[in-house]
């Protein structure tokens, strides 16, 4: 699970993965432009304890399209290169 926010200026690439095209937002189940923080993520099992609707808000569920997955991999490689340069 990757945390996202509607404040798209909060994280610049390569830390922030931006979803702002209409078709990408639709595939992801997003209503507005969103940036995902690639440094803030968790691996969680799919269960009600993690993905419930206790607070009355709709659950946002979707997927990254194949082109988005390619872009994400390229951005993650860039982030690793930047990290190595800063060592």
BAKEFI-118298 format. One record per residue (C-alpha): x, y negated, z; residue in three letters; residue number from 1. Coordinates in nm, 4 decimals. Last residue first. Example, Ala and Ser with C-alpha at 12.3 -4.5 7.8 and 13.67 -1.06 7.14 Angstrom:
# residues 2
pt xx:1.3670&yy:0.1060&zz:0.7140&r:SER&k:2
pt xx:1.2300&yy:0.4500&zz:0.7800&r:ALA&k:1
END
This chain:
# residues 87
pt xx:2.5885&yy:-0.8641&zz:-0.0133&r:UNK&k:87
pt xx:2.3846&yy:-1.1263&zz:-0.2033&r:UNK&k:86
pt xx:2.4671&yy:-0.9770&zz:-0.5421&r:UNK&k:85
pt xx:2.3339&yy:-0.6390&zz:-0.4279&r:UNK&k:84
pt xx:2.0000&yy:-0.7931&zz:-0.3253&r:UNK&k:83
pt xx:1.9693&yy:-0.9704&zz:-0.6595&r:UNK&k:82
pt xx:2.0281&yy:-0.6403&zz:-0.8391&r:UNK&k:81
pt xx:1.7683&yy:-0.4657&zz:-0.6203&r:UNK&k:80
pt xx:1.5110&yy:-0.7378&zz:-0.6968&r:UNK&k:79
pt xx:1.5845&yy:-0.7027&zz:-1.0687&r:UNK&k:78
pt xx:1.5225&yy:-0.3284&zz:-1.0495&r:UNK&k:77
pt xx:1.1938&yy:-0.3948&zz:-0.8651&r:UNK&k:76
pt xx:1.0931&yy:-0.6431&zz:-1.1373&r:UNK&k:75
pt xx:1.1566&yy:-0.3886&zz:-1.4108&r:UNK&k:74
pt xx:0.9571&yy:-0.1245&zz:-1.2204&r:UNK&k:73
pt xx:0.6698&yy:-0.3713&zz:-1.1669&r:UNK&k:72
pt xx:0.6648&yy:-0.4688&zz:-1.5347&r:UNK&k:71
pt xx:0.6455&yy:-0.1014&zz:-1.6361&r:UNK&k:70
pt xx:0.3658&yy:-0.0434&zz:-1.3814&r:UNK&k:69
pt xx:0.1811&yy:-0.3496&zz:-1.5116&r:UNK&k:68
pt xx:0.2072&yy:-0.2161&zz:-1.8691&r:UNK&k:67
pt xx:0.0633&yy:0.1196&zz:-1.7468&r:UNK&k:66
pt xx:-0.2264&yy:-0.0497&zz:-1.5659&r:UNK&k:65
pt xx:-0.2052&yy:-0.1038&zz:-1.1904&r:UNK&k:64
pt xx:-0.5030&yy:0.0423&zz:-1.0134&r:UNK&k:63
pt xx:-0.8119&yy:-0.0583&zz:-0.8272&r:UNK&k:62
pt xx:-0.9643&yy:-0.0784&zz:-0.4850&r:UNK&k:61
pt xx:-1.0714&yy:-0.3757&zz:-0.2804&r:UNK&k:60
pt xx:-1.2925&yy:-0.2631&zz:0.0076&r:UNK&k:59
pt xx:-1.5833&yy:-0.4987&zz:0.0592&r:UNK&k:58
pt xx:-1.5867&yy:-0.6995&zz:0.3802&r:UNK&k:57
pt xx:-1.8152&yy:-0.5966&zz:0.6662&r:UNK&k:56
pt xx:-1.5406&yy:-0.5802&zz:0.9290&r:UNK&k:55
pt xx:-1.5361&yy:-0.2006&zz:0.9655&r:UNK&k:54
pt xx:-1.4967&yy:-0.1260&zz:0.5931&r:UNK&k:53
pt xx:-1.2485&yy:0.1551&zz:0.6222&r:UNK&k:52
pt xx:-0.9167&yy:0.2198&zz:0.4541&r:UNK&k:51
pt xx:-0.6660&yy:0.3013&zz:0.7269&r:UNK&k:50
pt xx:-0.8722&yy:0.5115&zz:0.9716&r:UNK&k:49
pt xx:-1.0947&yy:0.6254&zz:0.6865&r:UNK&k:48
pt xx:-0.8073&yy:0.8125&zz:0.5252&r:UNK&k:47
pt xx:-0.5800&yy:0.7893&zz:0.2210&r:UNK&k:46
pt xx:-0.2406&yy:0.8490&zz:0.3763&r:UNK&k:45
pt xx:-0.0245&yy:0.5403&zz:0.4156&r:UNK&k:44
pt xx:0.3070&yy:0.4322&zz:0.2672&r:UNK&k:43
pt xx:0.3569&yy:0.0739&zz:0.3741&r:UNK&k:42
pt xx:0.4573&yy:-0.2468&zz:0.1988&r:UNK&k:41
pt xx:0.5933&yy:-0.5916&zz:0.2685&r:UNK&k:40
pt xx:0.9051&yy:-0.6551&zz:0.0584&r:UNK&k:39
pt xx:0.7140&yy:-0.6314&zz:-0.2700&r:UNK&k:38
pt xx:0.4778&yy:-0.9093&zz:-0.1591&r:UNK&k:37
pt xx:0.1839&yy:-0.8911&zz:-0.3994&r:UNK&k:36
pt xx:0.0612&yy:-1.2103&zz:-0.5628&r:UNK&k:35
pt xx:-0.3061&yy:-1.2520&zz:-0.6489&r:UNK&k:34
pt xx:-0.5118&yy:-1.4492&zz:-0.8996&r:UNK&k:33
pt xx:-0.8794&yy:-1.4082&zz:-0.8154&r:UNK&k:32
pt xx:-1.1578&yy:-1.1505&zz:-0.8299&r:UNK&k:31
pt xx:-0.9365&yy:-0.8441&zz:-0.7954&r:UNK&k:30
pt xx:-1.0439&yy:-0.4868&zz:-0.8693&r:UNK&k:29
pt xx:-0.6974&yy:-0.3968&zz:-0.9943&r:UNK&k:28
pt xx:-0.8127&yy:-0.3169&zz:-1.3474&r:UNK&k:27
pt xx:-1.0213&yy:-0.6386&zz:-1.3545&r:UNK&k:26
pt xx:-0.7300&yy:-0.8474&zz:-1.2295&r:UNK&k:25
pt xx:-0.5083&yy:-0.7018&zz:-1.5017&r:UNK&k:24
pt xx:-0.7691&yy:-0.7742&zz:-1.7706&r:UNK&k:23
pt xx:-0.8108&yy:-1.1356&zz:-1.6529&r:UNK&k:22
pt xx:-0.4389&yy:-1.2136&zz:-1.6306&r:UNK&k:21
pt xx:-0.3124&yy:-1.3396&zz:-1.2938&r:UNK&k:20
pt xx:-0.1465&yy:-1.0507&zz:-1.1141&r:UNK&k:19
pt xx:0.1877&yy:-1.1684&zz:-0.9773&r:UNK&k:18
pt xx:0.4481&yy:-0.9418&zz:-0.8175&r:UNK&k:17
pt xx:0.6319&yy:-1.1472&zz:-0.5556&r:UNK&k:16
pt xx:0.9813&yy:-1.0608&zz:-0.4328&r:UNK&k:15
pt xx:1.1369&yy:-1.0856&zz:-0.7829&r:UNK&k:14
pt xx:0.9599&yy:-1.3128&zz:-0.8399&r:UNK&k:13
pt xx:0.8277&yy:-1.5996&zz:-0.6293&r:UNK&k:12
pt xx:0.6254&yy:-1.5325&zz:-0.3150&r:UNK&k:11
pt xx:0.3897&yy:-1.7874&zz:-0.1572&r:UNK&k:10
pt xx:0.3005&yy:-1.9629&zz:-0.4827&r:UNK&k:9
pt xx:0.0212&yy:-1.7121&zz:-0.5500&r:UNK&k:8
pt xx:-0.1673&yy:-1.7948&zz:-0.2333&r:UNK&k:7
pt xx:-0.4386&yy:-1.5357&zz:-0.3081&r:UNK&k:6
pt xx:-0.2469&yy:-1.2808&zz:-0.1036&r:UNK&k:5
pt xx:-0.1291&yy:-0.9238&zz:-0.1451&r:UNK&k:4
pt xx:0.0095&yy:-0.6497&zz:0.0769&r:UNK&k:3
pt xx:0.1352&yy:-0.3399&zz:-0.0987&r:UNK&k:2
pt xx:0.0000&yy:0.0000&zz:0.0000&r:UNK&k:1
END
